[in-house]
């Protein structure tokens, strides 16, 4: 096939000019969407040293050639920019319908540069693209802003990706929200939008795309029902959401609790679990474009929590629940709603509040710092107050809006011990003490701690002849384990190989719960088939894995130009300290094995052992030699 050209909208907000351009298919095939495409544009056109909140930073919304088809799990959208939270390259994905609408309008990416004089938003209706005055929507929470934009455009059949007041106020972990409940959550992408006075992008709904092989596509897409029926983990996700795992993690002693000081939350885990949510406040299950899994939560508490803002997932119930010692599910749901209203990442919000709570309890800060608030673990009343203060940068919220890492540096003393972060980004709710390869990837991941950058360790404990292990064998992973905490050379190879595959999924804008290397509905061989029947792309697992590896190397190279190297690949000290209570008492991550695994990882990736960064040889192997010339 002749690979399609990528159609790009290039918006200069400073002068209000919109340029329509293309990237040739032979290049697009190497960087086919997601942050791989965003990185290609950014590395060609932006100095990595720019300040993240300056007009010089470039912000890219991108989809992929496989987006817009009616098949489960294939319609996500990526935002790429330099992160104000980590100062690294920033990357964030979101589900919903926005990606399918953008691709349905014929666009593969929208690039924003510069800064508008006043608040604006972009409206896309096919080839008709226009910047519009966003003053009436500015300052409003997401639900109200969406009403304003729909009324101004006199159009209901649109989807809107926007920032809330958190992004407008440049909260370092502000996110971008679509449908009022789907988030490009990590790395502070919403703050970059706010720094550009860009309130939103509104995209008109268009008809879906037609595959090149209709019968082949129909057979693949239609097989999801049979695959779902035989896949208990996916059925569980549909029934109880990602929060289905919270109570089992707690029973094993690996639920991050009270700012990661313990892995055991006996007084509250059952209260904030997925099954409890299903029994109590769940109103309905929602979905993304063309997906039958329907894993999204929609909750309602009359007079308190509006279903418009969706419902909490596992990371949110961890971040706003166990991290902070909160045992009330309604409080967690209200916190989730406030984060979606104001446009805040729930993981960093919870992690930063938990950090402040521990600092308060240890006497590092007191009521003179917290505007008189009793910022203690388990204080239900303080949670919604502090979230609003962060979003508005009021009082102590102005300090916490910087994230726990920067807040700790400003507070001084021993506060740094209680920022549970990597590269300035708060850890998600999966504990390295339980999942050793997760800890490794937290450390080496180019944009800070992230739990969706590789496959997790439990799959390696399944029988060798299981579907999950057979799928992994296609990626060159064979060894199984009785103990998830083991971290040897083969575990490192598992981490790197699946990291490349997850990197590919983020490039192609695929949902990791549906398309994945092991337990998911579709596996690596199915992805090759999908590419062929959808767009006629005759690819292979080898080519796809190279695409994923290429993206990781581009990210790492971008960071190296700023000064990041192996010293930044660390884990917080707390994960190396044995637990003092609960089922996991006495367990900690082995620091010596972790450091050995870091060097094995660099060798596996073909990176320099002294710096931990890509070598000329590794870049040229991946057709990235052009980076050495810019």
N, C-alpha and C positions, 0 to 999 in steps of 0.2 A: 504494500500500500504506500501511497504518498501521505506522510503524516500531515495532519492539518496545521495550518499556521495558527498561532495564538493571536487573538484579537484583543488589543489593549486600549483602555481608556486612560489617558494621561492628563491629570487635572492639576494645573498650576493654580493654587488657591491665592497666591499673591496678586496675580494679574487677572484672575478669572478666566484664563484660557483653557480650553479643552481640546486635546489633540487625540485623534484616532490613528493608531498605528498597529503594525503586526510584527510578530517575531516569527521568522521562517520555521517551517515544520521540522527541518533537519536539526535545528537548535531546540525547538520545543520538545522533541522526542527525548532529549537528554535531560530536560528540566520540565517534565510534563505536569505542571500545576503545583498547587499548594505552595509551601515555602521554598521548594526548589526553584520554582519560577520566580517567586518574590526575591530570593537570594540572588538569582541571576541578574535581575534588574538592579537590585541594590548594590551589588558588588561592582557592576559596570558603571553605575551612575552616582555613587555616594561615597564620600570619605568615611571610613569606619570611625574616625575620631570625632565626628560631629556630636554635639550635645543632644541627648534623646528628645528633649522638649524644645529644641530650637526649630526654626522654619526649615533648616537644612536637612532634617531627618525625613526620610521617605517612608511612607506608609502604603503597603500593598495588600489589597483584598484579592484573593485568587481562588479559582476552582480548578477543575481538571477536565481533560477530554472525556472522562467517564462519568461526569456529573450530568444530571438531567434525565437519566433513563429511569423507567419505572421498575426498579429493583431494590430490594431491601439493603440498607446500609451503605449506599453509594452516593450520598449527597450531603457532604460536609463542606464547610468554607473555612479558609485559612487567612489569618492576618499576620503579616511579617513586617517587622520594623526594628529599630534599635530600642531596647527595653530601658525605660527610666527606672525600673526596679532593680535590675541586675547589671545594667550598663553593657550587657552582651547583646548579641543578636536576639531578638524576641520572636516567639512563634506561638500561635494559639489557634485552636480549631473550635468550631461550633457546629451543631446540627441545626435542624429546622427545615425551612423551605427556601431561605434566602439564596442558597447556592444554586438550586434548580431554577429559580427565577432569573438570577443573573446569567446563567448559561443559556436559559431559554430566550433571553434578549440578545444572545449572540456574543457575549463578552466573556473572556477568560480571566481577565484581571482588570482592576481599577487601581491606578497609581495616584497617590496624592503627594504633592510637594508644596513647600511654601506655607504661608499663613494668610488666612482671609482677614480683612480689616474688621469685619463684624461676623456674628454667627451666621452660618449658612448650612444648607444641606444640598445633596445632589439627588436629582430625580432622573431615573433611567427608564425610558419607554422605547425599546428597540434602538434605532439610530438617533432618536430624539433624546438628547442629553442636556440637562440644564441645571445650573447652580441657582438656588433659590434662597431668599432671605429666611434665616432660621431664628430670627429674634423672638418670635412668638413661642417657639418651642424651648428656647434656651432657659435654663433655670428650673425646668419642670422635670419631675420624675418620669420614668420611661412610659408608664401607662398614660399619663396626661399628655406627654409630648407626642405619642403616637396618635392620639385623638386630634391634636392640633394639625399634624401633618396630613392626616387623612382628610380632614375638613378642608384644608387649604387646597389640596390637590383634587378634591371632589372625586375621590377614587377609593373604593374599598378593596379592590383586587390588587393589593400591593403588599410587599413585605418590607420591613424597615429594620435596618441595623443601626443602632444609635448608642450614644452615651447618655448617662444620667448626670446629675450634679457632681457625682464623684469624679467623673472624667473632666467635667468643666473646671473643677477645683484642683485638678492635677494631682489627685491621690495616686501615689506611685503604683498601686495595685488595682487601679480602676480598670474595668473591662468594657467590652462592647456587647450589647444585648440585642438579640432579635426575638420577636414574638413575646417580648417582655419577660422571657424566662429561659432563653438559650444564650449561653455566654461564651464569647471568645475570652476566656477567663484569666489566663495567666500572663505575666510579664508586663502588665500595665499598658496594654495597647490602647485602652480607653483614655488614658492620660495624654497619649500622643495625639489622638483625635482632638481632645480638648485644647491642647497647645496650638492646634491649627484653626481653632474656632469652627471646627467641623462637627456639627451636631448629629448628622445622620446621613445615611444613603437609603433612598426609597426606590424600590424596583418593582415595575409592573409585572403582573403574572402573564405568562405566555404559555402556549401549548407545549407539551412535552416533546422530547426528541424521539426519533424513529431509529432503531438499530439497523445496521446493514444486513444482518442475517436475522430476520424476524422469527423464523421457526427455532433457530438455535438459541436465540435470546429468550424466547418464550419458555423453552424447556428449562433453561438455567434459572430464570427468575421464578418460574412456577414451582421449582423444586423446594422452595423455601418452606412450604407448609410441611412437607415430609421431613425435611431437615430439622425444623423446629420441634416437631413431635418427638423426634429421637434425641433431642439435645436438652437434657435436664438443666444445665446451667443457664441456657438462654430462656427456657420456660420460667425459671426462677426469677431471672431479671425482669421478664415481662410481668410476672405476678407481683413481685415485691420491690422491683427497682434494684439499683446497685447496693442499696442499704441492706439487702438480704444477708450480706457477709458480716455485718457489724457484730452481732451477738456471737457467732462462731469465733471471730477473732478474739473477742473478749474472753471467751471460755478457755482459749489457749494461752491467754495472757499477753496478747499482742494488739490491743486496741490502744492507740496513743491517748493518754489521759493526763489531765492536769499538767499541760505543757510538756508532755513526754517524760514526766518524772516517774511514770509507771505505765504498765501495759494492761492494767486491770481496773475496771470500772464497775464493780459489783452492784453499786447502789443505783446505777443509771442505764446500763447497756440495754437491758430489756425494754426500758421505757422509750428509747429512741431508735429501736431497730425497725427494719423494713416490715416484718410481719405485723408489728404493733401499729405502724403507720397504716398498713392496709386495713386493719380492723377498726381503726379509729377515725382518722381525719382524711383518708384518701377519698377523693370525690370521683376521679376517673383516671384512666391511663391515656396518655397522649403519645404522639408519634412524630417522626420526621418524614420528609417527602418519600412516599412510596414504600415505607417500611412497615412490615407486619409484626415486628417484635413488640412494639408499643411499650417501651420500658420507661418512658418519662412519667414522672409523678405529677398529679394535679391535686392539691390538697385544699381544704376549706375549713376554717374555724369561724363561724358566723360572728360578725362584728370585730374580728381580729385579723384573720388571714384570708386574702382574696385569691380565688383560684386563678385569676388572670396571671399571677406571678409564678405559677407552676408549683413545685414542691421540692423538698430537699433530697439530694442524693447521698450516697455513702460519705463522700468527702466532706459534704456540708454538715452531716450529722456528726462526723468526727470533729471537724474544725469548730463549729459553733456549739457542739455538744460536749463530747468527752474531753477535748482539748481544754475546755473551760470549766469542766465539772458540772455542766448543765444537764439536769435529769429530766426536764420538762420538754416533751416533744413539741408542744404548741409554741414554746419559746424559741426552739430551733427553727420551726416553720416560719415564725414571725421574723427571725433573723435572716432567713433565706429570702423572704419577701422584701425586706429592707435592702438587702444587697442587690436584688434584681431591680428594685425601684431606683436606687441611687447609682447602680452600675459598679459594683465592687466584687472582686474575686472572693468567693466564700472561704477558700483555703487560706489565703493570706490574711483575710479579715480575722478568721478564727485564730490562726497562728499568732497574729500580732496582739490580739486581745489576751490570749493565753499568756504570752510573754509578759504583758503589762501586769496581769494578775499575779504571776509568780514574783515579779519585781516588787509589787505592792506587799505581798505576803512576807517577803524576805526583808522588807524595810528599806529597799533601795529607792523606792518612791513612796510618797504618802499622800494624804488628802490635799496637801498644798499643791501637788502636781496634777491631781486628778479632778480638780474643780469640786472637791468635796465628796466625790463618789467613792463608795466602799467597793473597790475593785478586787473582790475576792472570788476565788473559785466557787462555782455553784450559785452565784448571785443572779437569779433570773431577772430581777428588776433592772439591773445595770446593763444587760446585753443590748436591748434596743436603743438605749440612751447613747451608749458608746459608739454603736454603728452609725447613728445619725451624726454624732460629733465628728467622726472620722470623715464621713462623706462631705460634711460642710466645713471641715478644717476649723472647728470651733474648740477653743480651750485645749485640753489634752489630746483631742482628736487631731489637731494640727501636727503634733509630734508623731502620733501613731499612724497618720496618713503616709508617713515616710516608709512604713514597713518596720518589722522588728529589728532588722540588722542596722539600719540607719538610726532608728530610735535608740538602740543600745549604745551606739557610738556617741550620740548626743548626751545621753544620761551619764555615761562613763562608769568608772568603777567596775564591779563584777557583772554589770547588766549584760555584757556580751555573752556570758555563759548561758543565758536563757533565751537567746535568739536561736531557735531551732530551724536553721536555714542553710542553704548552699548557694553560693554566689549571690546572696542577698534575697533569695526566694524561699519562702517557708515550705517545709516538708509536707507532702500529702500524707494521708493517714494509713500508710503501709510501712511497717516497721522493718528496718534492715536487720534487726536482731532475729526476726523470723525468716525473712526472705533476703538472703545474703546478696543475690545478684541485683536486687532492687537497690540496696545500699550502694553497690558499685556504680550503677547507672545514675543514681542521684548525684554521685560525685563527679562523674565525667561528662554528664549531659551538658551540652553547650549553653543552654539557657536556664540553668539552675535545676533544682530538684523537681522531677516530674515522674509521675507513676505510670504514664501511658507512653513511654518511650521504648519499651521492650516487653517481652512476655514474662510473666511472673513464675517464680520457682515451683509452686505446687504442681504444675503440669508434669514436672520431671519425676514425680513420685507415683505416677500412674503406670499401669502395666505396659510392657514394651510393645505388645501387639494392639494396644488401644488406638482408636482413631487419632487421638491427640498426639501420641508419640510417633505414629506413622507420618502424620503431617509434618512434624518437626524434622523427620529424617530427610524430607525434601530440601531442608535448609542445612543439611549437614550436621544435625544434632542427633546423637544416638544414646549417650549415656544417661541412665536413670539414677535416682538417689532415694535412699530411705530417709535421709535427713535434709530438710530444705536449707539448713544453716551452713551446710558444707560449701566451701568456696575454693575449688581447685581450678586447674587450668581448663578442664572441660566445661566447668560452670561458667568461666569467663567467656569461652567460645560460644556457649549458649546465649549469654548476655549480648555479645557483640552481633552474632548472626541474627538474632531476633530483633535487636535494635535496628539493624539495617532493614528488616522487613517492616517494622513499625514505621520507620522513616519513609519507606515507600508508601505505606497506607496514608500517611499524612501528606505525602506529595500528591497522591491520586484522590485525596479527599474521601477516603473510605472510613466507615465506622469500625473501630477495632473490636466491637462486640459481635459484629456480623462477619467481617472479613479478617482473618487472622491466621497465624501459623500453626495453631493447635486445636483448641476446643471450640472455636467459633463455627458458625453455620457453614461458611465457605472457606476453603483452604487455599494454599498457594496455587495448586493446579487449576482450581476453579477460577482464580483471578486471571490466569493466562487465557482461559476460555472466554471469560467476560470481555477482555480486551478485544478478542478476535470477533465475537458475535456482535459486539456493540459498535465498534468503529473500524473493524477490519485490521486491527493492529496484530500482526503475527509476531508475538513476542515470546519470551521464555522466562523461566524463573531466574536464570542467570542475568539477563538484561535487567529485569525488575530489581533484583538485589543490588546491582551496580548503581541503579538510580537512587536507591535508598542510601547506599554508602556514599555516593557523591554528595547528597544533601548534607549528611553529617560532616563531611570534610569541608564543605563550603562554610558551614557554620563555625567549625573550629578554626578555619583560616581567618574568617572575619574577626573572631575574638583575638586571635594571635596578633593582628595588626593594632589592637588596642593595648596589648600587653598582658593578656591572659595566658597562663601556661599551667603546668602541672601543680603549682602551689595552690591554684584555685580549685583543684579537684580534691575536696576534703569532705568529711562528714562532721557534724557537731559532736563535741566530746561526749555528750550524753548517751549516744548510741553505743559507746564503748564502756559504759558504766553498768555493772550488773544490777538487775532489778532487785528490789528489796522486799517485794511482796507478790502474792498471787501465784497463779500456775506457772509463770515464767521466772519465778524467784531464782536469782543467781545467774541468769542468762544475760549475755552481752555479746556484741559483735567483737570478733577477735581482730585487734588493730594490726597485729603483725601480718596475719593472713590478708587483711584488707590491703595493706601496702604492697604486699607481694602481688595481689590480684591487679592492682593498678598498673604495675609494670608489665604484667602479662597482657593486660588489655591494650596498652600502647603498642606492644609488639604485635599483637593480633591485628590491630588496626593499621600497622605499618607506619607508626608515628615515631618521632624522635624520643628516645628514652630520657634525654636530659630535659626537654621542654614539654613533652607530652603533646606536641603539635604536629600537623602533617609535614612530611618531608617533600622535597621536590619530586622524588620518585613516586610517592603515594599520590600526589596530585596529578602527575602525568599519567599514571596508570588509570586514573579515572577521567581522563580527558579534561583535566582542569589546569593544564599547563598555562593557559591564558591568564590565570590569576597572578602568575609570577611576573607578568609583563605590564600590569596596571598599577 
